[in-house]
Structure formats: C-alpha cells, structure tokens
Amino acid sequence: MDKSTVRSRAKLVWAIILIACCLRSPITGVGPLVSTIQGDLALGSTAAGLLTTIPLLAFAVTSAVVGPLSARLGAGRTMTLSLALLVLGILCRSWCGTAGLFIGTVAVGAGIGINNVLLPGIVKSEFPDRIGPMTGLYSTFMAGFATVSGGVSVPI
C-alpha cells in the first residue's frame, strides 16, 4: 500500500470511531436526567417516558428506509446527511424548549438509526479483510462513550 492509501484508510478508521462515539451517547445521557427534565419542563410521566422510547421507535422506522435511501443517494452521502440530522436533533433538544425536546429526540433517533444500519456495511465494504477487528473497534468506542455519557450527564 502506498502512503496515500494508508493515510486514507487511517482517516476512515478515525471517522468510523468518531461516528461510533455518537451512536449511543445522545440517548444514554438522557436516562439519568429524565426526572430533572421532567421537573424543569413540567412533563407528565408519559411524556417523560417517551424521551427514552422515541429513539427506539425512530430506529425501527428508519431502519426500514435506509436501504432504498442509501441506494438512491449512496452510503457516504446518506451517512453524512444522517450525521447532520443527529447534530441538528441534539441542538434542537438542547435549545428549542419542550417541543424541540421531542422533535430533536425523533431526529436523534433517526440519525442514529440510519448510522446503525450503514456503519456495518461500510466496514464490510471498506475493510473486507478486517471485519471482525473493525467491528470490535467501533463497538468498543460506541459502548465506552455510551457509558461515559450516562455517567457524566448528572454531574454536568
């Protein structure tokens, strides 16, 4: 492999790691804060419970449309758009009041759901000789950042 190929693959590995860091942490940070969010925004128990349920429903819905969407736009473009959706969802949840909390939670769930489907395919196509180690690598970062997010959300 020449230097530019090695450099490109290294950048892709880092991109996969960074994406993996974002695939659970926006959700796991909410659980420990539900009672605080509920009190601050005067949410009922049902509404507060939806904050942890909506992302899972969004995963299910978006998983069904990723294939056709990716076929039309390409995996890279679809992933980029879903990461933008994830960022917008996080910002909306943080800055747009009660309605923004729920709209942003849907966007976060959709962005994560799309990436959940695309990331293994990208690993398989770009690292066919390293599927196991690459999957282990991004799974470790995904789980590690989920743990950190859940652990630091209350103190922060």
N, C-alpha and C positions, 0 to 999 in steps of 0.2 A: 504494500500500500504506500502511495506517495504521501507527502506531508499534508497536502490539501485535503485528501480523503480522510486521513486520520483526524485532522482538525474539524472537518465537517461532522464526522461521527461523534467526536467528543462534544461538540456543540449540541448535537441531537440528544446525546445521553443527558447532558445538563438540562436541556429543555424538558425531557421526559421526567427527570427528577423534580424540576420546579412545578410542572403540571401535577405530578403525583402529590406534591405537598398541598395542593389546593383542592384535592378531590374528597376530603373528609372534614378538614378543619373548619370550613364555614358552617358545617352542620353540628359537629361535636361541641363547638363553643357555645351553642345556644342552650343545650340541655341544662347545664348548671345555672344558667341565668333566667330560666323560664319564670321562676317566681318573682324575680326582680323586674323583668319585663312586664309581667302580668300586673304587678303593683304600679309601676311607673305609667303604664298606658291604660290602666283600669280595664284590663281584659278579663272576661269570664274564663272559667275553666276550659270550656270547649274551645274557645279562640286560642287560649294558651297551648292547649294540646295540639291544635292544628299546626303550630310552629314546628313541631317535630314530625308531624305526619305529612305535611305538604311536600317536602323534598322527596320522600319515598314515592308518593303518587306521581310527582314530576319525573322521577327516574323511570317509572313504569311507562308513562305516556311517551316520553322522549325516546326511550329505547326502541320503540316500535317504528319510529320515523327516521332513525339515524341512517339506516341502510339506503333508502331512497334519497335522502338529503345528501349523503356523502357521495353517492353515485352521480348526483347532479352537479355538486359543487367541488368534489374532490375531498379527500380526507383532511388534507392540510388546511384548506380554506374553511371547512366545516369546523375543525378543531379551533382555529383562530377565532371564528365567529362565536363559538360556544364559550371560549375563554373570555371574550369581550362581554358576552351575556352574563357570565359569572361575576365579573368585576362590576358591571352595572347593577346586578342584583345585590351585591354586597353594599355598594354605595347607597342604593335605594333603601335597603333595610336600615341603614345607619342614619340617614339624613332626611327621610321623607315621611316621618310620622307613622301613625298606625296603618293607614292604607299602604304606604310604602313598605312597611314591615312585611305585609303579606304578599304584595306584588313582588318585592325583592326576593322573598323566600321561594316563590314559584320560579323566578329567574335563576336563582342559585341552584335549585334542584334540577332545572332543565339543563343548565350549563354543565353541572356535574354529571348528570345522566348521559349526556352526549359524549363527554370525555370518557366516561366509564366504558362505553362501547367501543370508541375509536382507539383508545390507547393500546389495548392488547393487539389489535390489528396492525397498528403502526410498528409495534415491537416485532411482531411476526414477520412483517414485510421488510423491515429495515435491518433486523438482526436475526436472520433465519438460523444462524449457527449459534446464537446466544439467547434463545427464547427463555429458557429457564433462569439463567442468571439475571437477565434484564427484568423479567417479571418479578423475581425476588427483590431486585434493587428498588424498583418503583413501588412495590407493595410495602417494603420496609419503610420507605420515606412516607408513604401515604398513611400507614398506621402510626408511625412516630409523630408526625405532625398532627394527626387526629388526637393523639394522647396529650401532646403539649397544648393544643388548643383547648381541650376540655379542662386541663389542669390550670391554665393561666387565665381563663376567662373571668373567673370570680375575682381573683386578686387585682386584675387590671381594671 
